[in-house]
Amino acid sequence: MLFEINKTLLQLFKYKKQYNKLRGLVKLNLLDKEIVDIIKEIDKYWKCTQDDVMNIGVFSSQLFTSQNNDDVKNSIYEDVLLTMQ
């Protein structure tokens, strides 16, 4: 069930309007570390753009270049990005 909540949340966070509505309600300490890392990157993304819908290609590039990831984390992030599309 938690995976489904994370998946739905991340799908909603692709849209700036939904992100703005929901972000303040999300308690990071209740989520998996990988999801928290992704949400923090989403926070950075939305601070730097005026778009209404996330550009997954740009976000993906930001995610993989800003983190010092191992292969396991990269695999998780790839799965999450596929879910967000």
Secondary structure as UniProt FT lines:
FT   HELIX           2..12
FT   TURN            13..14
FT   HELIX           16..22
FT   HELIX           23..25
FT   HELIX           28..30
FT   HELIX           33..47
FT   HELIX           56..66
FT   HELIX           71..84
//
